[in-house]
Amino acid sequence: MELDMENSNELLEQMIRERVQKLKQFYIHLFIYIIGITIYVAKTYFGVPINFWPIRFINEFVMWIWTFFLVVQALQLFFVQKVFGTNWEQKRIHKIIEKEKIEKQKWQ
């Protein structure tokens, strides 16, 4: 029983680490997006002559695609968490642990 609790805690800790890592990646992506949108607005609407290699290719199409992927990432991170919250995750964890117990008992 104690071993199962340790496994459960380790699994929960691993899930929390993964969630924090995804959150970190999202905020990095958001920060870079804000820089990109600022450069795009400065270049397009204010006529700032920024024409070196990677910046030259920032146009409306690229910004729409980038915005789409940022929104998808945000929905995936925040909306899915609301629908499949921690209660759902813990139920799944316990269900998997119970399955593993049954499998171990079959082989013993």
Long-range contacts (C-beta under 8 A, 24 or more apart in sequence): 4-97, 4-101, 7-97, 8-93, 8-94, 8-97, 11-93, 11-96, 11-97, 12-90, 12-93, 15-89, 15-93, 19-81, 22-77, 23-77, 26-73, 26-74, 26-77, 29-70, 29-73, 30-70, 33-66, 33-67, 33-70, 36-63, 36-66, 37-63
